[in-house]
């Protein structure tokens, strides 16, 4: 992931906008049968990855003093809660506006 912004700069010379889409759903089990390991993995991919990537993108855009545009997507799992959603719902909710 740390290579995304440098690769973009090397390839295109600048970063004006970013479309961020990272997500996994975890295990299809009832909440009572979910594991902490799965919960941690889903949050690491769906939330932490987005956070770290946005940091790198914003830092780069700020060096140019121009700002930029961000589009962050999430699964429909962020809008729908169902018995086997596990950590999918709370891990996608931060991306929704």
C-alpha positions as CSV (number, residue, x, y, z in Angstrom):
1,X,0.0,0.0,0.0
2,X,2.8,2.4,0.7
3,X,3.8,2.1,-2.9
4,X,0.5,3.5,-4.4
5,X,1.2,7.2,-4.1
6,X,4.9,7.0,-5.3
7,X,3.8,4.7,-8.2
8,X,1.1,7.3,-9.1
9,X,3.6,10.1,-9.1
10,X,6.2,8.2,-11.1
11,X,3.5,7.2,-13.7
12,X,1.5,10.4,-14.0
13,X,3.7,13.1,-12.4
14,X,1.0,14.3,-9.9
15,X,-2.0,13.3,-7.8
16,X,-5.1,15.3,-8.3
17,X,-7.8,12.9,-7.3
18,X,-8.2,9.4,-5.7
19,X,-10.7,6.7,-5.8
20,X,-10.3,4.5,-2.8
21,X,-12.0,1.1,-2.7
22,X,-10.8,-1.5,-0.2
23,X,-12.9,-4.1,1.5
24,X,-13.5,-7.6,2.6
25,X,-16.5,-9.2,4.2
26,X,-15.1,-11.6,6.7
27,X,-16.9,-14.8,7.6
28,X,-20.5,-15.6,6.9
29,X,-21.4,-16.5,10.4
30,X,-23.7,-15.3,13.1
31,X,-22.3,-12.5,15.3
32,X,-22.1,-14.9,18.2
33,X,-19.8,-17.2,16.2
34,X,-17.5,-14.5,14.8
35,X,-13.9,-14.5,15.9
36,X,-11.8,-11.6,17.1
37,X,-9.2,-12.5,14.4
38,X,-11.8,-12.0,11.7
39,X,-13.0,-8.8,13.2
40,X,-9.5,-7.4,13.4
41,X,-8.7,-8.4,9.8
42,X,-11.9,-6.8,8.4
43,X,-11.3,-3.6,10.3
44,X,-7.6,-3.6,9.2
45,X,-8.6,-3.8,5.5
46,X,-11.8,-1.8,5.4
47,X,-11.0,1.0,7.8
48,X,-7.2,1.2,8.6
49,X,-6.2,0.8,4.9
50,X,-8.5,3.6,3.9
51,X,-7.2,5.8,6.8
52,X,-3.5,5.2,5.9
53,X,-4.0,5.6,2.2
54,X,-5.9,8.9,2.7
55,X,-3.1,10.2,4.8
56,X,-0.5,9.5,2.1
57,X,-2.8,11.1,-0.6
58,X,-3.6,14.2,1.4
59,X,0.1,14.7,2.3
60,X,1.0,14.5,-1.4
61,X,-1.7,16.9,-2.4
62,X,-0.8,19.4,0.3
63,X,2.8,19.6,-1.0
64,X,1.4,21.1,-4.2
65,X,-0.9,23.5,-2.4
66,X,-3.8,22.7,-4.6
67,X,-6.0,20.3,-2.8
68,X,-7.7,17.4,-4.6
69,X,-10.8,15.2,-4.8
70,X,-11.4,11.9,-3.0
71,X,-14.0,9.3,-3.6
72,X,-14.2,6.5,-1.0
73,X,-16.5,3.6,-1.6
74,X,-17.9,1.0,0.8
75,X,-20.0,-2.1,0.5
76,X,-23.7,-2.1,0.7
77,X,-23.0,-4.0,4.0
78,X,-22.5,-0.5,5.5
79,X,-26.2,0.2,5.0
80,X,-27.7,-3.2,5.8
81,X,-27.4,-5.1,9.0
82,X,-28.2,-8.8,8.9
83,X,-27.5,-11.8,11.2
84,X,-24.4,-13.1,9.4
85,X,-22.9,-9.7,8.6
86,X,-20.4,-9.9,11.4
87,X,-17.9,-7.0,11.3
88,X,-18.9,-6.0,7.8
89,X,-21.5,-3.5,8.8
90,X,-19.5,-1.5,11.3
91,X,-16.3,-1.7,9.1
92,X,-18.1,-0.1,6.1
93,X,-20.1,2.5,8.0
94,X,-17.2,5.0,8.3
95,X,-17.1,5.4,4.5
96,X,-20.8,6.4,4.3
97,X,-21.9,10.0,4.2
